Amino acid sequence: MAKMWAGRTDGAVNSLADDFNSSISFDKKMFREDILGSIAHASMLGECGILLKEEADKIIIGLDGILTDIINGTLEISSTAEDIHMFIEEVLTSRIGDLGKKLHTARSRNDQVALDLRLYLKNNCKVVKELLFSLLNVICIKAEENKQTILPGYTHLQRAQPITFAHHLLAYAEMFKRDVKRLDNAVDIMDYSPLGSCALSGTTYNTDRDYVALKLGFKGITANSIDGVSDRDFCVEILSCFAIIMMHLSRFSEEIILWSSWEFRFVELSDEFTTGSSIMPQKKNSDMAELIRGKTGRVYGNLMAILTTLKGLPLAYNKDMQEDKEGIFDALETVINCLSVFTPMLKGMKVLKDNMYKAAQKGFINATDLADYLTKKGVPFRTAYKTVGEIVGKCVKENKVLEELTLKDYKKAHELFEQDLFTEIDLKTCIEKRISKGGTGYTSVENQIKGLKEFLQNG
Ligand code: ARG
Protein backbone atom coordinates (compact mmCIF):
# COMPACT_ATOMS: atom_id res chain seq x y z
CA MET A 1 0.00 0.00 0.00
CA ALA A 2 1.26 3.52 -0.77
CA LYS A 3 2.56 5.31 2.30
CA MET A 4 0.24 7.94 3.71
CA TRP A 5 3.25 10.13 4.30
CA ALA A 6 4.50 9.80 0.67
CA GLY A 7 5.19 13.26 -0.77
CA ARG A 8 8.64 14.43 0.18
CA THR A 9 9.75 10.96 -0.98
CA ASP A 10 7.83 8.56 -3.19
CA GLY A 11 7.27 6.35 -0.15
CA ALA A 12 8.69 3.30 -1.91
CA VAL A 13 10.55 1.95 1.07
CA ASN A 14 12.82 -1.05 0.69
CA SER A 15 10.87 -4.06 1.92
CA LEU A 16 13.46 -4.94 4.56
CA ALA A 17 13.41 -1.38 5.83
CA ASP A 18 9.64 -1.40 5.76
CA ASP A 19 9.44 -4.50 7.95
CA PHE A 20 12.14 -3.16 10.21
CA ASN A 21 10.28 0.10 10.66
CA SER A 22 6.89 -1.43 11.30
CA SER A 23 5.50 -1.63 14.83
CA ILE A 24 2.07 -3.03 14.04
CA SER A 25 2.94 -6.49 15.36
CA PHE A 26 3.05 -5.10 18.90
CA ASP A 27 1.28 -1.73 18.89
CA LYS A 28 -1.92 -3.34 17.58
CA LYS A 29 -2.62 -4.05 21.24
CA MET A 30 -3.47 -0.36 21.55
CA PHE A 31 -6.24 -0.32 18.89
CA ARG A 32 -8.90 0.53 21.46
CA GLU A 33 -6.94 3.41 22.95
CA ASP A 34 -5.99 4.69 19.50
CA ILE A 35 -9.60 4.76 18.35
CA LEU A 36 -10.93 6.29 21.57
CA GLY A 37 -8.19 8.94 21.37
CA SER A 38 -9.16 9.68 17.77
CA ILE A 39 -12.83 9.93 18.67
CA ALA A 40 -12.04 12.46 21.41
CA HIS A 41 -9.81 14.37 18.98
CA ALA A 42 -12.44 14.42 16.21
CA SER A 43 -15.07 15.53 18.67
CA MET A 44 -12.82 18.39 19.79
CA LEU A 45 -12.16 19.41 16.17
CA GLY A 46 -15.95 19.62 15.71
CA GLU A 47 -16.51 21.56 18.96
CA CYS A 48 -13.78 24.05 18.10
CA GLY A 49 -15.06 24.63 14.58
CA ILE A 50 -11.90 23.24 13.01
CA LEU A 51 -14.09 20.65 11.30
CA LEU A 52 -17.79 21.01 10.59
CA LYS A 53 -19.93 19.29 13.21
CA GLU A 54 -21.32 16.88 10.62
CA GLU A 55 -17.80 16.05 9.45
CA ALA A 56 -16.71 15.26 13.00
CA ASP A 57 -19.83 13.16 13.52
CA LYS A 58 -19.18 11.13 10.39
CA ILE A 59 -15.60 10.51 11.43
CA ILE A 60 -16.74 9.43 14.88
CA ILE A 61 -19.32 7.03 13.46
CA GLY A 62 -16.63 5.62 11.16
CA LEU A 63 -14.22 5.14 14.06
CA ASP A 64 -16.92 3.55 16.19
CA GLY A 65 -17.60 1.08 13.38
CA ILE A 66 -13.91 0.20 13.13
CA LEU A 67 -13.75 -0.41 16.88
CA THR A 68 -16.78 -2.70 16.81
CA ASP A 69 -15.46 -4.59 13.80
CA ILE A 70 -12.03 -5.19 15.35
CA ILE A 71 -13.61 -6.35 18.60
CA ASN A 72 -16.04 -8.74 16.92
CA GLY A 73 -13.37 -10.01 14.58
CA THR A 74 -14.80 -8.84 11.26
CA LEU A 75 -11.90 -6.47 10.71
CA GLU A 76 -8.47 -8.00 10.99
CA ILE A 77 -5.56 -5.74 11.82
CA SER A 78 -3.22 -5.94 8.84
CA SER A 79 0.26 -7.15 9.63
CA THR A 80 1.68 -5.12 6.77
CA ALA A 81 0.57 -1.74 8.09
CA GLU A 82 3.27 0.55 9.44
CA ASP A 83 1.64 0.95 12.82
CA ILE A 84 -1.75 0.95 14.50
CA HIS A 85 -2.25 4.69 13.98
CA MET A 86 -1.72 4.46 10.22
CA PHE A 87 -3.83 1.34 10.00
CA ILE A 88 -6.88 2.91 11.67
CA GLU A 89 -6.59 6.07 9.58
CA GLU A 90 -6.24 4.05 6.39
CA VAL A 91 -9.30 1.96 7.18
CA LEU A 92 -11.26 5.07 8.12
CA THR A 93 -10.41 6.73 4.81
CA SER A 94 -11.26 3.62 2.87
CA ARG A 95 -14.64 3.53 4.61
CA ILE A 96 -15.72 7.20 4.67
CA GLY A 97 -13.60 8.59 1.84
CA ASP A 98 -11.48 11.75 1.83
CA LEU A 99 -13.11 13.02 5.00
CA GLY A 100 -11.04 10.41 6.86
CA LYS A 101 -7.95 12.34 5.85
CA LYS A 102 -9.13 15.30 7.94
CA LEU A 103 -8.86 13.37 11.20
CA HIS A 104 -5.15 14.04 11.53
CA THR A 105 -5.65 17.84 11.51
CA ALA A 106 -3.84 19.43 14.47
CA ARG A 107 -2.33 16.14 15.52
CA SER A 108 0.84 14.13 14.93
CA ARG A 109 1.62 10.49 15.47
CA ASN A 110 4.08 11.73 18.06
CA ASP A 111 1.41 12.97 20.45
CA GLN A 112 -0.95 10.23 19.32
CA VAL A 113 1.39 7.41 20.33
CA ALA A 114 2.25 9.13 23.62
CA LEU A 115 -1.47 9.36 24.34
CA ASP A 116 -2.25 5.77 23.37
CA LEU A 117 0.49 4.35 25.55
CA ARG A 118 -0.56 6.39 28.57
CA LEU A 119 -4.18 5.29 28.14
CA TYR A 120 -3.16 1.66 27.67
CA LEU A 121 -0.97 1.62 30.75
CA LYS A 122 -3.54 3.45 32.85
CA ASN A 123 -6.11 0.76 32.10
CA ASN A 124 -3.75 -2.12 32.61
CA CYS A 125 -2.29 -0.84 35.85
CA LYS A 126 -5.83 -1.22 37.20
CA VAL A 127 -5.63 -4.93 36.36
CA VAL A 128 -2.30 -5.26 38.17
CA LYS A 129 -3.70 -3.38 41.15
CA GLU A 130 -6.70 -5.71 41.35
CA LEU A 131 -4.38 -8.72 41.26
CA LEU A 132 -2.31 -7.22 44.07
CA PHE A 133 -5.49 -6.83 46.09
CA SER A 134 -6.44 -10.47 45.53
CA LEU A 135 -2.99 -11.49 46.71
CA LEU A 136 -3.24 -9.27 49.79
CA ASN A 137 -6.59 -10.81 50.52
CA VAL A 138 -5.13 -14.33 50.49
CA ILE A 139 -2.22 -13.20 52.67
CA CYS A 140 -4.75 -11.77 55.12
CA ILE A 141 -6.69 -15.07 55.29
CA LYS A 142 -3.51 -17.09 55.73
CA ALA A 143 -2.23 -14.72 58.40
CA GLU A 144 -5.47 -15.10 60.36
CA GLU A 145 -5.11 -18.87 60.18
CA ASN A 146 -1.55 -18.73 61.47
CA LYS A 147 -1.61 -16.27 64.32
CA GLN A 148 -0.48 -19.01 66.72
CA THR A 149 1.85 -20.86 64.30
CA ILE A 150 5.37 -20.57 65.65
CA LEU A 151 8.44 -21.00 63.46
CA PRO A 152 12.02 -19.80 63.58
CA GLY A 153 12.64 -16.38 62.12
CA TYR A 154 15.94 -16.33 60.22
CA THR A 155 18.80 -13.97 59.66
CA HIS A 156 21.65 -15.10 57.40
CA LEU A 157 19.41 -18.14 56.87
CA GLN A 158 20.37 -19.19 60.41
CA ARG A 159 17.67 -19.71 62.99
CA ALA A 160 17.45 -16.43 64.86
CA GLN A 161 14.35 -15.76 66.96
CA PRO A 162 10.86 -17.23 67.22
CA ILE A 163 8.14 -15.54 65.18
CA THR A 164 4.64 -16.44 64.11
CA PHE A 165 3.92 -17.41 60.54
CA ALA A 166 1.26 -14.69 60.47
CA HIS A 167 3.95 -12.13 61.24
CA HIS A 168 6.16 -13.48 58.47
CA LEU A 169 3.31 -13.36 55.93
CA LEU A 170 2.38 -9.86 57.01
CA ALA A 171 5.88 -8.68 56.11
CA TYR A 172 4.98 -9.54 52.51
CA ALA A 173 1.66 -7.74 52.92
CA GLU A 174 3.60 -4.56 53.69
CA MET A 175 5.64 -4.98 50.50
CA PHE A 176 2.59 -5.51 48.31
CA LYS A 177 0.78 -2.62 49.97
CA ARG A 178 3.69 -0.38 49.01
CA ASP A 179 3.51 -1.81 45.49
CA VAL A 180 -0.11 -0.70 45.23
CA LYS A 181 0.81 2.78 46.43
CA ARG A 182 3.78 2.99 44.08
CA LEU A 183 1.60 2.00 41.15
CA ASP A 184 -1.09 4.52 42.13
CA ASN A 185 1.58 7.17 42.31
CA ALA A 186 3.08 6.29 38.93
CA VAL A 187 -0.37 6.43 37.33
CA ASP A 188 -1.11 9.69 39.07
CA ILE A 189 2.09 11.26 37.71
CA MET A 190 1.36 10.18 34.14
CA ASP A 191 -2.32 11.09 34.27
CA TYR A 192 -1.99 14.05 31.88
CA SER A 193 -2.96 14.04 28.24
CA PRO A 194 -0.15 14.82 25.78
CA LEU A 195 -2.58 15.11 22.84
CA GLY A 196 -2.38 18.48 21.18
CA SER A 197 1.41 18.66 21.62
CA CYS A 198 1.35 17.66 17.94
CA ALA A 199 4.74 16.98 16.35
CA LEU A 200 6.59 18.89 19.10
CA SER A 201 5.71 22.55 19.14
CA GLY A 202 1.93 22.66 19.40
CA THR A 203 -0.34 23.84 16.61
CA THR A 204 -1.61 26.94 14.86
CA TYR A 205 -5.19 25.72 15.25
CA ASN A 206 -7.29 26.93 18.13
CA THR A 207 -7.66 23.50 19.72
CA ASP A 208 -9.04 22.64 23.12
CA ARG A 209 -6.65 20.21 24.75
CA ASP A 210 -8.49 20.27 28.07
CA TYR A 211 -11.66 19.09 26.35
CA VAL A 212 -9.84 16.02 24.97
CA ALA A 213 -8.17 15.32 28.32
CA LEU A 214 -11.48 15.48 30.15
CA LYS A 215 -13.22 13.27 27.59
CA LEU A 216 -10.51 10.63 27.96
CA GLY A 217 -10.56 10.74 31.75
CA PHE A 218 -7.21 12.43 32.35
CA LYS A 219 -6.61 14.74 35.30
CA GLY A 220 -5.25 17.44 33.01
CA ILE A 221 -2.91 18.16 30.10
CA THR A 222 0.88 18.05 29.82
CA ALA A 223 2.33 21.54 30.23
CA ASN A 224 5.05 21.54 27.58
CA SER A 225 4.51 20.23 24.08
CA ILE A 226 8.15 19.17 23.63
CA ASP A 227 7.98 17.19 26.87
CA GLY A 228 4.56 15.90 25.87
CA VAL A 229 6.02 13.97 22.94
CA SER A 230 9.47 13.20 24.37
CA ASP A 231 8.52 11.99 27.82
CA ARG A 232 8.66 8.30 28.56
CA ASP A 233 9.33 8.69 32.28
CA PHE A 234 6.00 7.00 32.87
CA CYS A 235 7.30 3.84 31.15
CA VAL A 236 10.37 3.86 33.37
CA GLU A 237 8.29 4.42 36.49
CA ILE A 238 5.73 1.76 35.71
CA LEU A 239 8.44 -0.70 34.71
CA SER A 240 10.22 0.01 37.94
CA CYS A 241 6.97 -0.66 39.84
CA PHE A 242 6.70 -3.94 37.94
CA ALA A 243 10.32 -4.80 38.69
CA ILE A 244 9.74 -4.22 42.41
CA ILE A 245 6.55 -6.32 42.39
CA MET A 246 8.53 -9.11 40.73
CA MET A 247 11.34 -8.75 43.24
CA HIS A 248 8.80 -9.24 46.04
CA LEU A 249 7.17 -12.19 44.30
CA SER A 250 10.58 -13.67 43.68
CA ARG A 251 11.66 -13.45 47.33
CA PHE A 252 8.37 -14.99 48.42
CA SER A 253 8.76 -17.71 45.77
CA GLU A 254 12.28 -18.44 46.92
CA GLU A 255 11.01 -18.97 50.47
CA ILE A 256 8.20 -21.23 49.27
CA ILE A 257 10.74 -23.28 47.30
CA LEU A 258 12.94 -23.62 50.39
CA TRP A 259 10.02 -24.36 52.69
CA SER A 260 8.77 -27.06 50.32
CA SER A 261 12.10 -28.91 50.40
CA TRP A 262 12.56 -32.01 52.56
CA GLU A 263 15.16 -30.06 54.49
CA PHE A 264 12.49 -27.64 55.73
CA ARG A 265 9.11 -29.31 55.18
CA PHE A 266 7.32 -26.17 56.42
CA VAL A 267 4.73 -26.14 53.65
CA GLU A 268 3.33 -28.34 50.98
CA LEU A 269 2.09 -26.91 47.72
CA SER A 270 -1.08 -28.36 46.25
CA ASP A 271 -0.61 -30.85 43.41
CA GLU A 272 -2.27 -28.34 41.09
CA PHE A 273 0.69 -25.99 41.36
CA THR A 274 3.57 -28.44 41.23
CA THR A 275 5.04 -30.73 38.60
CA GLY A 276 6.77 -34.09 38.57
CA SER A 277 10.06 -35.18 37.13
CA SER A 278 10.30 -37.18 33.93
CA ILE A 279 12.79 -39.58 35.56
CA MET A 280 12.61 -39.30 39.35
CA PRO A 281 9.31 -40.74 40.53
CA GLN A 282 9.50 -39.18 43.99
CA LYS A 283 9.70 -35.58 42.79
CA LYS A 284 7.19 -32.83 43.44
CA ASN A 285 8.74 -29.68 42.11
CA SER A 286 7.71 -26.08 42.78
CA ASP A 287 8.04 -25.06 39.13
CA MET A 288 5.56 -22.18 39.34
CA ALA A 289 7.49 -20.50 42.13
CA GLU A 290 10.76 -21.14 40.28
CA LEU A 291 9.37 -19.67 37.08
CA ILE A 292 8.19 -16.57 38.89
CA ARG A 293 11.68 -16.21 40.37
CA GLY A 294 13.13 -16.71 36.91
CA LYS A 295 10.81 -14.32 35.12
CA THR A 296 11.87 -11.55 37.48
CA GLY A 297 15.05 -11.31 35.43
CA ARG A 298 13.26 -10.46 32.22
CA VAL A 299 11.25 -7.69 33.88
CA TYR A 300 14.46 -6.18 35.27
CA GLY A 301 15.88 -6.48 31.76
CA ASN A 302 12.97 -4.55 30.32
CA LEU A 303 13.51 -1.78 32.86
CA MET A 304 17.21 -1.56 31.97
CA ALA A 305 16.35 -1.56 28.27
CA ILE A 306 14.04 1.44 28.42
CA LEU A 307 16.42 3.39 30.63
CA THR A 308 19.23 2.71 28.18
CA THR A 309 17.11 3.54 25.16
CA LEU A 310 16.19 6.92 26.61
CA LYS A 311 19.53 7.96 28.02
CA GLY A 312 21.07 9.50 24.91
CA LEU A 313 17.96 10.79 23.18
CA PRO A 314 17.87 14.41 22.12
CA LEU A 315 14.49 16.13 22.27
CA ALA A 316 11.90 15.66 20.90
CA TYR A 317 10.52 12.46 19.31
CA ASN A 318 13.04 9.96 17.90
CA LYS A 319 12.18 6.65 16.36
CA ASP A 320 14.15 4.94 19.12
CA MET A 321 11.08 5.59 21.21
CA GLN A 322 9.14 2.98 19.31
CA GLU A 323 11.26 0.56 21.37
CA ASP A 324 9.36 1.58 24.50
CA LYS A 325 6.39 -0.68 23.87
CA GLU A 326 7.58 -4.29 23.54
CA GLY A 327 9.44 -4.24 26.84
CA ILE A 328 6.65 -2.70 28.82
CA PHE A 329 4.01 -4.94 27.23
CA ASP A 330 6.15 -7.98 28.01
CA ALA A 331 6.68 -6.84 31.59
CA LEU A 332 2.98 -6.13 32.02
CA GLU A 333 2.02 -9.55 30.74
CA THR A 334 4.67 -11.20 32.91
CA VAL A 335 3.52 -9.41 36.07
CA ILE A 336 -0.12 -10.24 35.33
CA ASN A 337 0.69 -13.91 34.67
CA CYS A 338 2.91 -14.24 37.72
CA LEU A 339 0.38 -12.64 40.08
CA SER A 340 -2.41 -14.73 38.54
CA VAL A 341 -0.52 -17.94 39.32
CA PHE A 342 1.09 -16.96 42.60
CA THR A 343 -2.13 -16.06 44.43
CA PRO A 344 -3.99 -19.36 43.99
CA MET A 345 -0.72 -21.23 44.60
CA LEU A 346 -0.37 -19.46 47.95
CA LYS A 347 -4.04 -20.00 48.73
CA GLY A 348 -3.71 -23.77 48.28
CA MET A 349 -0.41 -24.02 50.15
CA LYS A 350 -0.66 -26.27 53.21
CA VAL A 351 1.15 -24.96 56.26
CA LEU A 352 2.83 -27.78 58.18
CA LYS A 353 2.55 -26.16 61.58
CA ASP A 354 4.08 -29.03 63.56
CA ASN A 355 7.21 -29.04 61.45
CA MET A 356 7.56 -25.31 61.86
CA TYR A 357 7.24 -25.69 65.62
CA LYS A 358 9.76 -28.53 65.72
CA ALA A 359 12.26 -26.39 63.84
CA ALA A 360 11.64 -23.57 66.28
CA GLN A 361 12.58 -25.83 69.19
CA LYS A 362 16.06 -26.28 67.83
CA GLY A 363 18.70 -23.71 67.07
CA PHE A 364 18.57 -21.77 70.36
CA ILE A 365 16.19 -19.20 68.97
CA ASN A 366 15.23 -18.25 72.53
CA ALA A 367 18.80 -17.30 73.45
CA THR A 368 18.05 -13.57 73.14
CA ASP A 369 15.17 -14.04 75.55
CA LEU A 370 17.49 -15.72 78.02
CA ALA A 371 19.88 -12.78 77.79
CA ASP A 372 16.95 -10.38 78.22
CA TYR A 373 15.99 -12.32 81.37
CA LEU A 374 19.29 -11.46 82.99
CA THR A 375 19.30 -7.93 81.61
CA LYS A 376 15.91 -7.25 83.20
CA LYS A 377 17.48 -8.26 86.54
CA GLY A 378 20.06 -5.54 86.15
CA VAL A 379 22.89 -7.40 84.38
CA PRO A 380 24.32 -5.20 81.58
CA PHE A 381 23.22 -6.59 78.19
CA ARG A 382 26.75 -7.28 76.93
CA THR A 383 27.54 -9.33 80.07
CA ALA A 384 24.27 -11.24 79.79
CA TYR A 385 24.97 -11.83 76.10
CA LYS A 386 28.37 -13.37 76.93
CA THR A 387 26.97 -15.54 79.73
CA VAL A 388 24.23 -16.90 77.46
CA GLY A 389 26.73 -17.43 74.67
CA GLU A 390 28.74 -19.64 77.00
CA ILE A 391 25.60 -21.54 78.02
CA VAL A 392 24.78 -22.14 74.36
CA GLY A 393 28.35 -23.34 73.78
CA LYS A 394 27.95 -25.86 76.63
CA CYS A 395 24.63 -27.06 75.15
CA VAL A 396 26.17 -27.52 71.72
CA LYS A 397 28.98 -29.58 73.24
CA GLU A 398 26.53 -31.72 75.19
CA ASN A 399 24.04 -31.89 72.34
CA LYS A 400 21.26 -30.33 74.41
CA VAL A 401 18.78 -27.48 74.02
CA LEU A 402 18.41 -24.65 76.53
CA GLU A 403 15.28 -26.20 78.03
CA GLU A 404 17.22 -29.36 78.95
CA LEU A 405 19.73 -27.73 81.28
CA THR A 406 18.92 -27.78 85.01
CA LEU A 407 18.56 -24.75 87.23
CA LYS A 408 21.80 -25.88 88.84
CA ASP A 409 23.57 -25.60 85.47
CA TYR A 410 22.12 -22.14 85.03
CA LYS A 411 23.07 -21.05 88.53
CA LYS A 412 26.64 -22.06 87.75
CA ALA A 413 26.61 -19.65 84.83
CA HIS A 414 24.96 -16.81 86.78
CA GLU A 415 23.52 -16.63 90.28
CA LEU A 416 20.56 -14.49 89.18
CA PHE A 417 18.95 -17.33 87.26
CA GLU A 418 15.81 -18.69 88.98
CA GLN A 419 13.20 -21.33 88.14
CA ASP A 420 11.05 -18.78 86.24
CA LEU A 421 13.69 -18.66 83.50
CA PHE A 422 12.08 -21.77 82.01
CA THR A 423 8.75 -19.96 81.47
CA GLU A 424 10.68 -17.06 80.11
CA ILE A 425 12.36 -19.14 77.37
CA ASP A 426 9.20 -21.03 76.46
CA LEU A 427 8.58 -20.20 72.79
CA LYS A 428 5.02 -19.03 73.42
CA THR A 429 6.27 -16.65 76.10
CA CYS A 430 8.97 -15.39 73.74
CA ILE A 431 6.27 -14.46 71.23
CA GLU A 432 3.91 -13.02 73.86
CA LYS A 433 6.66 -10.85 75.27
CA ARG A 434 7.49 -9.20 71.96
CA ILE A 435 5.21 -6.31 72.87
CA SER A 436 6.94 -3.66 70.75
CA LYS A 437 4.83 -2.14 67.98
CA GLY A 438 5.29 -4.00 64.70
CA GLY A 439 6.85 -6.98 66.46
CA THR A 440 5.80 -10.60 66.41
CA GLY A 441 3.71 -10.35 69.61
CA TYR A 442 0.06 -11.39 69.35
CA THR A 443 -1.38 -7.87 69.80
CA SER A 444 0.98 -6.43 67.24
CA VAL A 445 0.02 -9.10 64.71
CA GLU A 446 -3.68 -8.46 65.40
CA ASN A 447 -3.06 -4.78 64.72
CA GLN A 448 -1.23 -5.56 61.50
CA ILE A 449 -4.12 -7.72 60.32
CA LYS A 450 -6.53 -4.93 61.21
CA GLY A 451 -4.42 -2.47 59.21
CA LEU A 452 -4.36 -4.81 56.24
CA LYS A 453 -8.13 -5.23 56.35
CA GLU A 454 -8.58 -1.47 56.39
CA PHE A 455 -6.25 -1.15 53.43
CA LEU A 456 -8.21 -3.78 51.53
CA GLN A 457 -11.49 -2.07 52.31
CA ASN A 458 -10.42 1.44 51.39
CA GLY A 459 -8.84 0.35 48.12
N1 ARG B 1 5.10 3.69 15.61
C1 ARG B 1 5.62 4.89 16.17
C2 ARG B 1 6.05 4.64 17.62
O1 ARG B 1 5.67 3.65 18.15
C3 ARG B 1 4.59 5.96 16.13
C4 ARG B 1 5.12 7.34 16.08
C5 ARG B 1 5.74 7.60 14.79
N2 ARG B 1 6.15 8.97 14.64
C6 ARG B 1 7.00 9.33 13.71
N3 ARG B 1 7.31 10.59 13.69
N4 ARG B 1 7.52 8.51 12.88
O2 ARG B 1 6.75 5.42 18.23
Boltz pocket constraint, residues with backbone or C-beta under 6 A from the ligand:
constraints:
  - pocket:
      binder: B
      contacts: [[A, 21], [A, 23], [A, 27], [A, 82], [A, 83], [A, 109], [A, 110], [A, 113], [A, 317], [A, 318], [A, 319], [A, 321], [A, 322], [A, 323]]
      max_distance: 6.0
